[in-house]
Amino acid sequence: MADMHHLVAVEKADAAAAYSALTTQDGITAWWTSRADVPGAAVGDMLKMSFPDAPITWDMRIEQVDEPLRLEWLCAGGPPGWETTRVRWDVEANETGVVVRLDHEGFAAVDDMFRIVTVGWAQMLLSLKAYLETGVRKPFFNF
């Protein structure tokens, strides 16, 4: 199995704002993709994200919620290599803001898809950071 681990420090943001950006329609569409269906933030809820030129949605079922500190998704549908992987978000407040940790675990191998996703998550975390620090809505994938 192959896992990826990322961290981004966000200044002048609090844990509640970071958690909201990860769990609400308004939040996810502000930094990740402008086409997202986020019905709620409870265990069992299914998020569906769309991306340009992709004929499928990325379907994430919420598996764990510990507001505002932790959120975990199980990928229930998406491109090859994603299904059954797990995405865990941890939010930790500190003296200057928050640290957001992302762990995406369960890839079968370190193949091209894994490498693409690793770079993609790094870009998404920078988009999340910009949104939380400025309040400016600018989804990385904007239809």
Phi and psi in radians as a Rosetta constraint file:
Dihedral C 1 N 2 CA 2 C 2 CIRCULARHARMONIC -2.143 0.35
Dihedral N 2 CA 2 C 2 N 3 CIRCULARHARMONIC 2.384 0.35
Dihedral C 2 N 3 CA 3 C 3 CIRCULARHARMONIC -2.239 0.35
Dihedral N 3 CA 3 C 3 N 4 CIRCULARHARMONIC 2.646 0.35
Dihedral C 3 N 4 CA 4 C 4 CIRCULARHARMONIC -2.173 0.35
Dihedral N 4 CA 4 C 4 N 5 CIRCULARHARMONIC 2.601 0.35
Dihedral C 4 N 5 CA 5 C 5 CIRCULARHARMONIC -2.413 0.35
Dihedral N 5 CA 5 C 5 N 6 CIRCULARHARMONIC 2.216 0.35
Dihedral C 5 N 6 CA 6 C 6 CIRCULARHARMONIC -2.262 0.35
Dihedral N 6 CA 6 C 6 N 7 CIRCULARHARMONIC 2.791 0.35
Dihedral C 6 N 7 CA 7 C 7 CIRCULARHARMONIC -2.550 0.35
Dihedral N 7 CA 7 C 7 N 8 CIRCULARHARMONIC 2.449 0.35
Dihedral C 7 N 8 CA 8 C 8 CIRCULARHARMONIC -2.417 0.35
Dihedral N 8 CA 8 C 8 N 9 CIRCULARHARMONIC 2.322 0.35
Dihedral C 8 N 9 CA 9 C 9 CIRCULARHARMONIC -1.631 0.35
Dihedral N 9 CA 9 C 9 N 10 CIRCULARHARMONIC 2.296 0.35
Dihedral C 9 N 10 CA 10 C 10 CIRCULARHARMONIC -2.097 0.35
Dihedral N 10 CA 10 C 10 N 11 CIRCULARHARMONIC 2.089 0.35
Dihedral C 10 N 11 CA 11 C 11 CIRCULARHARMONIC -1.496 0.35
Dihedral N 11 CA 11 C 11 N 12 CIRCULARHARMONIC 2.555 0.35
Dihedral C 11 N 12 CA 12 C 12 CIRCULARHARMONIC 1.023 0.35
Dihedral N 12 CA 12 C 12 N 13 CIRCULARHARMONIC 0.591 0.35
Dihedral C 12 N 13 CA 13 C 13 CIRCULARHARMONIC -2.192 0.35
Dihedral N 13 CA 13 C 13 N 14 CIRCULARHARMONIC 2.643 0.35
Dihedral C 13 N 14 CA 14 C 14 CIRCULARHARMONIC -1.908 0.35
Dihedral N 14 CA 14 C 14 N 15 CIRCULARHARMONIC 2.945 0.35
Dihedral C 14 N 15 CA 15 C 15 CIRCULARHARMONIC -1.078 0.35
Dihedral N 15 CA 15 C 15 N 16 CIRCULARHARMONIC -0.657 0.35
Dihedral C 15 N 16 CA 16 C 16 CIRCULARHARMONIC -1.102 0.35
Dihedral N 16 CA 16 C 16 N 17 CIRCULARHARMONIC -0.724 0.35
Dihedral C 16 N 17 CA 17 C 17 CIRCULARHARMONIC -1.160 0.35
Dihedral N 17 CA 17 C 17 N 18 CIRCULARHARMONIC -0.738 0.35
Dihedral C 17 N 18 CA 18 C 18 CIRCULARHARMONIC -1.107 0.35
Dihedral N 18 CA 18 C 18 N 19 CIRCULARHARMONIC -0.775 0.35
Dihedral C 18 N 19 CA 19 C 19 CIRCULARHARMONIC -1.097 0.35
Dihedral N 19 CA 19 C 19 N 20 CIRCULARHARMONIC -0.721 0.35
Dihedral C 19 N 20 CA 20 C 20 CIRCULARHARMONIC -1.085 0.35
Dihedral N 20 CA 20 C 20 N 21 CIRCULARHARMONIC -0.663 0.35
Dihedral C 20 N 21 CA 21 C 21 CIRCULARHARMONIC -1.139 0.35
Dihedral N 21 CA 21 C 21 N 22 CIRCULARHARMONIC -0.379 0.35
Dihedral C 21 N 22 CA 22 C 22 CIRCULARHARMONIC -1.694 0.35
Dihedral N 22 CA 22 C 22 N 23 CIRCULARHARMONIC -0.212 0.35
Dihedral C 22 N 23 CA 23 C 23 CIRCULARHARMONIC -2.221 0.35
Dihedral N 23 CA 23 C 23 N 24 CIRCULARHARMONIC -0.037 0.35
Dihedral C 23 N 24 CA 24 C 24 CIRCULARHARMONIC -2.107 0.35
Dihedral N 24 CA 24 C 24 N 25 CIRCULARHARMONIC 2.734 0.35
Dihedral C 24 N 25 CA 25 C 25 CIRCULARHARMONIC -0.995 0.35
Dihedral N 25 CA 25 C 25 N 26 CIRCULARHARMONIC -0.836 0.35
Dihedral C 25 N 26 CA 26 C 26 CIRCULARHARMONIC -1.101 0.35
Dihedral N 26 CA 26 C 26 N 27 CIRCULARHARMONIC -0.680 0.35
Dihedral C 26 N 27 CA 27 C 27 CIRCULARHARMONIC -1.206 0.35
Dihedral N 27 CA 27 C 27 N 28 CIRCULARHARMONIC -0.938 0.35
Dihedral C 27 N 28 CA 28 C 28 CIRCULARHARMONIC -1.098 0.35
Dihedral N 28 CA 28 C 28 N 29 CIRCULARHARMONIC -0.651 0.35
Dihedral C 28 N 29 CA 29 C 29 CIRCULARHARMONIC -1.331 0.35
Dihedral N 29 CA 29 C 29 N 30 CIRCULARHARMONIC -0.132 0.35
Dihedral C 29 N 30 CA 30 C 30 CIRCULARHARMONIC -1.474 0.35
Dihedral N 30 CA 30 C 30 N 31 CIRCULARHARMONIC -0.440 0.35
Dihedral C 30 N 31 CA 31 C 31 CIRCULARHARMONIC -2.292 0.35
Dihedral N 31 CA 31 C 31 N 32 CIRCULARHARMONIC -0.386 0.35
Dihedral C 31 N 32 CA 32 C 32 CIRCULARHARMONIC -1.841 0.35
Dihedral N 32 CA 32 C 32 N 33 CIRCULARHARMONIC -1.292 0.35
Dihedral C 32 N 33 CA 33 C 33 CIRCULARHARMONIC -2.441 0.35
Dihedral N 33 CA 33 C 33 N 34 CIRCULARHARMONIC 2.416 0.35
Dihedral C 33 N 34 CA 34 C 34 CIRCULARHARMONIC -1.300 0.35
Dihedral N 34 CA 34 C 34 N 35 CIRCULARHARMONIC -0.175 0.35
Dihedral C 34 N 35 CA 35 C 35 CIRCULARHARMONIC -1.992 0.35
Dihedral N 35 CA 35 C 35 N 36 CIRCULARHARMONIC 1.659 0.35
Dihedral C 35 N 36 CA 36 C 36 CIRCULARHARMONIC -2.473 0.35
Dihedral N 36 CA 36 C 36 N 37 CIRCULARHARMONIC 2.465 0.35
Dihedral C 36 N 37 CA 37 C 37 CIRCULARHARMONIC -1.954 0.35
Dihedral N 37 CA 37 C 37 N 38 CIRCULARHARMONIC 1.908 0.35
Dihedral C 37 N 38 CA 38 C 38 CIRCULARHARMONIC -2.121 0.35
Dihedral N 38 CA 38 C 38 N 39 CIRCULARHARMONIC 1.610 0.35
Dihedral C 38 N 39 CA 39 C 39 CIRCULARHARMONIC -1.295 0.35
Dihedral N 39 CA 39 C 39 N 40 CIRCULARHARMONIC -0.321 0.35
Dihedral C 39 N 40 CA 40 C 40 CIRCULARHARMONIC 3.019 0.35
Dihedral N 40 CA 40 C 40 N 41 CIRCULARHARMONIC -3.044 0.35
Dihedral C 40 N 41 CA 41 C 41 CIRCULARHARMONIC -2.253 0.35
Dihedral N 41 CA 41 C 41 N 42 CIRCULARHARMONIC 0.586 0.35
Dihedral C 41 N 42 CA 42 C 42 CIRCULARHARMONIC -1.817 0.35
Dihedral N 42 CA 42 C 42 N 43 CIRCULARHARMONIC 2.700 0.35
Dihedral C 42 N 43 CA 43 C 43 CIRCULARHARMONIC -0.947 0.35
Dihedral N 43 CA 43 C 43 N 44 CIRCULARHARMONIC 2.286 0.35
Dihedral C 43 N 44 CA 44 C 44 CIRCULARHARMONIC 1.723 0.35
Dihedral N 44 CA 44 C 44 N 45 CIRCULARHARMONIC -0.373 0.35
Dihedral C 44 N 45 CA 45 C 45 CIRCULARHARMONIC -1.112 0.35
Dihedral N 45 CA 45 C 45 N 46 CIRCULARHARMONIC 2.567 0.35
Dihedral C 45 N 46 CA 46 C 46 CIRCULARHARMONIC -2.015 0.35
Dihedral N 46 CA 46 C 46 N 47 CIRCULARHARMONIC 2.091 0.35
Dihedral C 46 N 47 CA 47 C 47 CIRCULARHARMONIC -1.601 0.35
Dihedral N 47 CA 47 C 47 N 48 CIRCULARHARMONIC 2.474 0.35
Dihedral C 47 N 48 CA 48 C 48 CIRCULARHARMONIC -2.252 0.35
Dihedral N 48 CA 48 C 48 N 49 CIRCULARHARMONIC 2.030 0.35
Dihedral C 48 N 49 CA 49 C 49 CIRCULARHARMONIC -1.935 0.35
Dihedral N 49 CA 49 C 49 N 50 CIRCULARHARMONIC 2.438 0.35
Dihedral C 49 N 50 CA 50 C 50 CIRCULARHARMONIC -2.008 0.35
Dihedral N 50 CA 50 C 50 N 51 CIRCULARHARMONIC 2.615 0.35
Dihedral C 50 N 51 CA 51 C 51 CIRCULARHARMONIC -2.360 0.35
Dihedral N 51 CA 51 C 51 N 52 CIRCULARHARMONIC 2.579 0.35
Dihedral C 51 N 52 CA 52 C 52 CIRCULARHARMONIC -0.933 0.35
Dihedral N 52 CA 52 C 52 N 53 CIRCULARHARMONIC 2.462 0.35
Dihedral C 52 N 53 CA 53 C 53 CIRCULARHARMONIC 1.132 0.35
Dihedral N 53 CA 53 C 53 N 54 CIRCULARHARMONIC 0.216 0.35
Dihedral C 53 N 54 CA 54 C 54 CIRCULARHARMONIC -1.870 0.35
Dihedral N 54 CA 54 C 54 N 55 CIRCULARHARMONIC 2.159 0.35
Dihedral C 54 N 55 CA 55 C 55 CIRCULARHARMONIC -1.406 0.35
Dihedral N 55 CA 55 C 55 N 56 CIRCULARHARMONIC 0.003 0.35
Dihedral C 55 N 56 CA 56 C 56 CIRCULARHARMONIC -2.209 0.35
Dihedral N 56 CA 56 C 56 N 57 CIRCULARHARMONIC 2.931 0.35
Dihedral C 56 N 57 CA 57 C 57 CIRCULARHARMONIC -1.801 0.35
Dihedral N 57 CA 57 C 57 N 58 CIRCULARHARMONIC 2.736 0.35
Dihedral C 57 N 58 CA 58 C 58 CIRCULARHARMONIC -1.645 0.35
Dihedral N 58 CA 58 C 58 N 59 CIRCULARHARMONIC 2.037 0.35
Dihedral C 58 N 59 CA 59 C 59 CIRCULARHARMONIC -1.881 0.35
Dihedral N 59 CA 59 C 59 N 60 CIRCULARHARMONIC 2.052 0.35
Dihedral C 59 N 60 CA 60 C 60 CIRCULARHARMONIC -2.062 0.35
Dihedral N 60 CA 60 C 60 N 61 CIRCULARHARMONIC 2.066 0.35
Dihedral C 60 N 61 CA 61 C 61 CIRCULARHARMONIC -1.633 0.35
Dihedral N 61 CA 61 C 61 N 62 CIRCULARHARMONIC 2.254 0.35
Dihedral C 61 N 62 CA 62 C 62 CIRCULARHARMONIC -1.245 0.35
Dihedral N 62 CA 62 C 62 N 63 CIRCULARHARMONIC 2.152 0.35
Dihedral C 62 N 63 CA 63 C 63 CIRCULARHARMONIC -1.868 0.35
Dihedral N 63 CA 63 C 63 N 64 CIRCULARHARMONIC -0.514 0.35
Dihedral C 63 N 64 CA 64 C 64 CIRCULARHARMONIC -2.566 0.35
Dihedral N 64 CA 64 C 64 N 65 CIRCULARHARMONIC 2.424 0.35
Dihedral C 64 N 65 CA 65 C 65 CIRCULARHARMONIC -2.370 0.35
Dihedral N 65 CA 65 C 65 N 66 CIRCULARHARMONIC 2.230 0.35
Dihedral C 65 N 66 CA 66 C 66 CIRCULARHARMONIC -2.469 0.35
Dihedral N 66 CA 66 C 66 N 67 CIRCULARHARMONIC 1.329 0.35
Dihedral C 66 N 67 CA 67 C 67 CIRCULARHARMONIC -1.121 0.35
Dihedral N 67 CA 67 C 67 N 68 CIRCULARHARMONIC 2.354 0.35
Dihedral C 67 N 68 CA 68 C 68 CIRCULARHARMONIC -1.752 0.35
Dihedral N 68 CA 68 C 68 N 69 CIRCULARHARMONIC 0.503 0.35
Dihedral C 68 N 69 CA 69 C 69 CIRCULARHARMONIC -1.762 0.35
Dihedral N 69 CA 69 C 69 N 70 CIRCULARHARMONIC -0.554 0.35
Dihedral C 69 N 70 CA 70 C 70 CIRCULARHARMONIC -2.608 0.35
Dihedral N 70 CA 70 C 70 N 71 CIRCULARHARMONIC 2.539 0.35
Dihedral C 70 N 71 CA 71 C 71 CIRCULARHARMONIC -2.544 0.35
Dihedral N 71 CA 71 C 71 N 72 CIRCULARHARMONIC 2.386 0.35
Dihedral C 71 N 72 CA 72 C 72 CIRCULARHARMONIC -2.325 0.35
Dihedral N 72 CA 72 C 72 N 73 CIRCULARHARMONIC 2.356 0.35
Dihedral C 72 N 73 CA 73 C 73 CIRCULARHARMONIC -2.003 0.35
Dihedral N 73 CA 73 C 73 N 74 CIRCULARHARMONIC 2.574 0.35
Dihedral C 73 N 74 CA 74 C 74 CIRCULARHARMONIC -1.900 0.35
Dihedral N 74 CA 74 C 74 N 75 CIRCULARHARMONIC 2.199 0.35
Dihedral C 74 N 75 CA 75 C 75 CIRCULARHARMONIC -1.302 0.35
Dihedral N 75 CA 75 C 75 N 76 CIRCULARHARMONIC 1.927 0.35
Dihedral C 75 N 76 CA 76 C 76 CIRCULARHARMONIC -1.672 0.35
Dihedral N 76 CA 76 C 76 N 77 CIRCULARHARMONIC -0.176 0.35
Dihedral C 76 N 77 CA 77 C 77 CIRCULARHARMONIC -2.977 0.35
Dihedral N 77 CA 77 C 77 N 78 CIRCULARHARMONIC 2.535 0.35
Dihedral C 77 N 78 CA 78 C 78 CIRCULARHARMONIC 2.879 0.35
Dihedral N 78 CA 78 C 78 N 79 CIRCULARHARMONIC -2.822 0.35
Dihedral C 78 N 79 CA 79 C 79 CIRCULARHARMONIC -1.261 0.35
Dihedral N 79 CA 79 C 79 N 80 CIRCULARHARMONIC 2.901 0.35
Dihedral C 79 N 80 CA 80 C 80 CIRCULARHARMONIC -0.937 0.35
Dihedral N 80 CA 80 C 80 N 81 CIRCULARHARMONIC 2.375 0.35
Dihedral C 80 N 81 CA 81 C 81 CIRCULARHARMONIC 1.696 0.35
Dihedral N 81 CA 81 C 81 N 82 CIRCULARHARMONIC -0.396 0.35
Dihedral C 81 N 82 CA 82 C 82 CIRCULARHARMONIC -1.493 0.35
Dihedral N 82 CA 82 C 82 N 83 CIRCULARHARMONIC -0.685 0.35
Dihedral C 82 N 83 CA 83 C 83 CIRCULARHARMONIC -0.972 0.35
Dihedral N 83 CA 83 C 83 N 84 CIRCULARHARMONIC 2.345 0.35
Dihedral C 83 N 84 CA 84 C 84 CIRCULARHARMONIC 1.314 0.35
Dihedral N 84 CA 84 C 84 N 85 CIRCULARHARMONIC 0.032 0.35
Dihedral C 84 N 85 CA 85 C 85 CIRCULARHARMONIC -1.316 0.35
Dihedral N 85 CA 85 C 85 N 86 CIRCULARHARMONIC 2.826 0.35
Dihedral C 85 N 86 CA 86 C 86 CIRCULARHARMONIC -2.127 0.35
Dihedral N 86 CA 86 C 86 N 87 CIRCULARHARMONIC 2.401 0.35
Dihedral C 86 N 87 CA 87 C 87 CIRCULARHARMONIC -2.036 0.35
Dihedral N 87 CA 87 C 87 N 88 CIRCULARHARMONIC 2.093 0.35
Dihedral C 87 N 88 CA 88 C 88 CIRCULARHARMONIC -2.036 0.35
Dihedral N 88 CA 88 C 88 N 89 CIRCULARHARMONIC 2.294 0.35
Dihedral C 88 N 89 CA 89 C 89 CIRCULARHARMONIC -1.947 0.35
Dihedral N 89 CA 89 C 89 N 90 CIRCULARHARMONIC 2.244 0.35
Dihedral C 89 N 90 CA 90 C 90 CIRCULARHARMONIC -2.114 0.35
Dihedral N 90 CA 90 C 90 N 91 CIRCULARHARMONIC 2.329 0.35
Dihedral C 90 N 91 CA 91 C 91 CIRCULARHARMONIC -2.077 0.35
Dihedral N 91 CA 91 C 91 N 92 CIRCULARHARMONIC 2.186 0.35
Dihedral C 91 N 92 CA 92 C 92 CIRCULARHARMONIC -2.237 0.35
Dihedral N 92 CA 92 C 92 N 93 CIRCULARHARMONIC 2.130 0.35
Dihedral C 92 N 93 CA 93 C 93 CIRCULARHARMONIC -1.312 0.35
Dihedral N 93 CA 93 C 93 N 94 CIRCULARHARMONIC 2.541 0.35
Dihedral C 93 N 94 CA 94 C 94 CIRCULARHARMONIC -2.429 0.35
Dihedral N 94 CA 94 C 94 N 95 CIRCULARHARMONIC -3.008 0.35
Dihedral C 94 N 95 CA 95 C 95 CIRCULARHARMONIC -1.194 0.35
Dihedral N 95 CA 95 C 95 N 96 CIRCULARHARMONIC -0.348 0.35
Dihedral C 95 N 96 CA 96 C 96 CIRCULARHARMONIC -1.931 0.35
Dihedral N 96 CA 96 C 96 N 97 CIRCULARHARMONIC -0.133 0.35
Dihedral C 96 N 97 CA 97 C 97 CIRCULARHARMONIC 2.822 0.35
Dihedral N 97 CA 97 C 97 N 98 CIRCULARHARMONIC -2.138 0.35
Dihedral C 97 N 98 CA 98 C 98 CIRCULARHARMONIC -2.437 0.35
Dihedral N 98 CA 98 C 98 N 99 CIRCULARHARMONIC 2.758 0.35
Dihedral C 98 N 99 CA 99 C 99 CIRCULARHARMONIC -1.975 0.35
Dihedral N 99 CA 99 C 99 N 100 CIRCULARHARMONIC 2.262 0.35
Dihedral C 99 N 100 CA 100 C 100 CIRCULARHARMONIC -1.923 0.35
Dihedral N 100 CA 100 C 100 N 101 CIRCULARHARMONIC 2.156 0.35
Dihedral C 100 N 101 CA 101 C 101 CIRCULARHARMONIC -1.915 0.35
Dihedral N 101 CA 101 C 101 N 102 CIRCULARHARMONIC 2.381 0.35
Dihedral C 101 N 102 CA 102 C 102 CIRCULARHARMONIC -2.143 0.35
Dihedral N 102 CA 102 C 102 N 103 CIRCULARHARMONIC 2.184 0.35
Dihedral C 102 N 103 CA 103 C 103 CIRCULARHARMONIC -2.113 0.35
Dihedral N 103 CA 103 C 103 N 104 CIRCULARHARMONIC 2.102 0.35
Dihedral C 103 N 104 CA 104 C 104 CIRCULARHARMONIC -2.010 0.35
Dihedral N 104 CA 104 C 104 N 105 CIRCULARHARMONIC 1.930 0.35
Dihedral C 104 N 105 CA 105 C 105 CIRCULARHARMONIC -2.123 0.35
Dihedral N 105 CA 105 C 105 N 106 CIRCULARHARMONIC 2.625 0.35
Dihedral C 105 N 106 CA 106 C 106 CIRCULARHARMONIC 1.836 0.35
Dihedral N 106 CA 106 C 106 N 107 CIRCULARHARMONIC 0.239 0.35
Dihedral C 106 N 107 CA 107 C 107 CIRCULARHARMONIC -1.204 0.35
Dihedral N 107 CA 107 C 107 N 108 CIRCULARHARMONIC 2.538 0.35
Dihedral C 107 N 108 CA 108 C 108 CIRCULARHARMONIC -1.157 0.35
Dihedral N 108 CA 108 C 108 N 109 CIRCULARHARMONIC -0.576 0.35
Dihedral C 108 N 109 CA 109 C 109 CIRCULARHARMONIC -2.806 0.35
Dihedral N 109 CA 109 C 109 N 110 CIRCULARHARMONIC 2.888 0.35
Dihedral C 109 N 110 CA 110 C 110 CIRCULARHARMONIC -1.490 0.35
Dihedral N 110 CA 110 C 110 N 111 CIRCULARHARMONIC 1.410 0.35
Dihedral C 110 N 111 CA 111 C 111 CIRCULARHARMONIC -1.914 0.35
Dihedral N 111 CA 111 C 111 N 112 CIRCULARHARMONIC -2.961 0.35
Dihedral C 111 N 112 CA 112 C 112 CIRCULARHARMONIC -1.092 0.35
Dihedral N 112 CA 112 C 112 N 113 CIRCULARHARMONIC -0.696 0.35
Dihedral C 112 N 113 CA 113 C 113 CIRCULARHARMONIC -1.062 0.35
Dihedral N 113 CA 113 C 113 N 114 CIRCULARHARMONIC -0.794 0.35
Dihedral C 113 N 114 CA 114 C 114 CIRCULARHARMONIC -1.004 0.35
Dihedral N 114 CA 114 C 114 N 115 CIRCULARHARMONIC -0.780 0.35
Dihedral C 114 N 115 CA 115 C 115 CIRCULARHARMONIC -1.147 0.35
Dihedral N 115 CA 115 C 115 N 116 CIRCULARHARMONIC -0.693 0.35
Dihedral C 115 N 116 CA 116 C 116 CIRCULARHARMONIC -1.123 0.35
Dihedral N 116 CA 116 C 116 N 117 CIRCULARHARMONIC -0.764 0.35
Dihedral C 116 N 117 CA 117 C 117 CIRCULARHARMONIC -1.152 0.35
Dihedral N 117 CA 117 C 117 N 118 CIRCULARHARMONIC -0.659 0.35
Dihedral C 117 N 118 CA 118 C 118 CIRCULARHARMONIC -1.020 0.35
Dihedral N 118 CA 118 C 118 N 119 CIRCULARHARMONIC -0.840 0.35
Dihedral C 118 N 119 CA 119 C 119 CIRCULARHARMONIC -1.161 0.35
Dihedral N 119 CA 119 C 119 N 120 CIRCULARHARMONIC -0.716 0.35
Dihedral C 119 N 120 CA 120 C 120 CIRCULARHARMONIC -1.036 0.35
Dihedral N 120 CA 120 C 120 N 121 CIRCULARHARMONIC -0.805 0.35
Dihedral C 120 N 121 CA 121 C 121 CIRCULARHARMONIC -1.105 0.35
Dihedral N 121 CA 121 C 121 N 122 CIRCULARHARMONIC -0.655 0.35
Dihedral C 121 N 122 CA 122 C 122 CIRCULARHARMONIC -1.043 0.35
Dihedral N 122 CA 122 C 122 N 123 CIRCULARHARMONIC -0.754 0.35
Dihedral C 122 N 123 CA 123 C 123 CIRCULARHARMONIC -1.144 0.35
Dihedral N 123 CA 123 C 123 N 124 CIRCULARHARMONIC -0.710 0.35
Dihedral C 123 N 124 CA 124 C 124 CIRCULARHARMONIC -1.140 0.35
Dihedral N 124 CA 124 C 124 N 125 CIRCULARHARMONIC -0.681 0.35
Dihedral C 124 N 125 CA 125 C 125 CIRCULARHARMONIC -1.139 0.35
Dihedral N 125 CA 125 C 125 N 126 CIRCULARHARMONIC -0.609 0.35
Dihedral C 125 N 126 CA 126 C 126 CIRCULARHARMONIC -1.188 0.35
Dihedral N 126 CA 126 C 126 N 127 CIRCULARHARMONIC -0.605 0.35
Dihedral C 126 N 127 CA 127 C 127 CIRCULARHARMONIC -1.166 0.35
Dihedral N 127 CA 127 C 127 N 128 CIRCULARHARMONIC -0.747 0.35
Dihedral C 127 N 128 CA 128 C 128 CIRCULARHARMONIC -1.052 0.35
Dihedral N 128 CA 128 C 128 N 129 CIRCULARHARMONIC -0.801 0.35
Dihedral C 128 N 129 CA 129 C 129 CIRCULARHARMONIC -1.019 0.35
Dihedral N 129 CA 129 C 129 N 130 CIRCULARHARMONIC -0.835 0.35
Dihedral C 129 N 130 CA 130 C 130 CIRCULARHARMONIC -1.045 0.35
Dihedral N 130 CA 130 C 130 N 131 CIRCULARHARMONIC -0.775 0.35
Dihedral C 130 N 131 CA 131 C 131 CIRCULARHARMONIC -1.085 0.35
Dihedral N 131 CA 131 C 131 N 132 CIRCULARHARMONIC -0.817 0.35
Dihedral C 131 N 132 CA 132 C 132 CIRCULARHARMONIC -1.179 0.35
Dihedral N 132 CA 132 C 132 N 133 CIRCULARHARMONIC -0.573 0.35
Dihedral C 132 N 133 CA 133 C 133 CIRCULARHARMONIC -1.430 0.35
Dihedral N 133 CA 133 C 133 N 134 CIRCULARHARMONIC -0.488 0.35
Dihedral C 133 N 134 CA 134 C 134 CIRCULARHARMONIC -1.951 0.35
Dihedral N 134 CA 134 C 134 N 135 CIRCULARHARMONIC -0.422 0.35
Dihedral C 134 N 135 CA 135 C 135 CIRCULARHARMONIC 1.376 0.35
Dihedral N 135 CA 135 C 135 N 136 CIRCULARHARMONIC 0.017 0.35
Dihedral C 135 N 136 CA 136 C 136 CIRCULARHARMONIC -1.465 0.35
Dihedral N 136 CA 136 C 136 N 137 CIRCULARHARMONIC 2.179 0.35
Dihedral C 136 N 137 CA 137 C 137 CIRCULARHARMONIC -1.365 0.35
Dihedral N 137 CA 137 C 137 N 138 CIRCULARHARMONIC 2.046 0.35
Dihedral C 137 N 138 CA 138 C 138 CIRCULARHARMONIC -2.640 0.35
Dihedral N 138 CA 138 C 138 N 139 CIRCULARHARMONIC 1.373 0.35
Dihedral C 138 N 139 CA 139 C 139 CIRCULARHARMONIC -1.070 0.35
Dihedral N 139 CA 139 C 139 N 140 CIRCULARHARMONIC 2.456 0.35
Dihedral C 139 N 140 CA 140 C 140 CIRCULARHARMONIC -1.046 0.35
Dihedral N 140 CA 140 C 140 N 141 CIRCULARHARMONIC -0.726 0.35
Dihedral C 140 N 141 CA 141 C 141 CIRCULARHARMONIC -1.850 0.35
Dihedral N 141 CA 141 C 141 N 142 CIRCULARHARMONIC 1.861 0.35
Dihedral C 141 N 142 CA 142 C 142 CIRCULARHARMONIC -2.068 0.35
Dihedral N 142 CA 142 C 142 N 143 CIRCULARHARMONIC 2.021 0.35
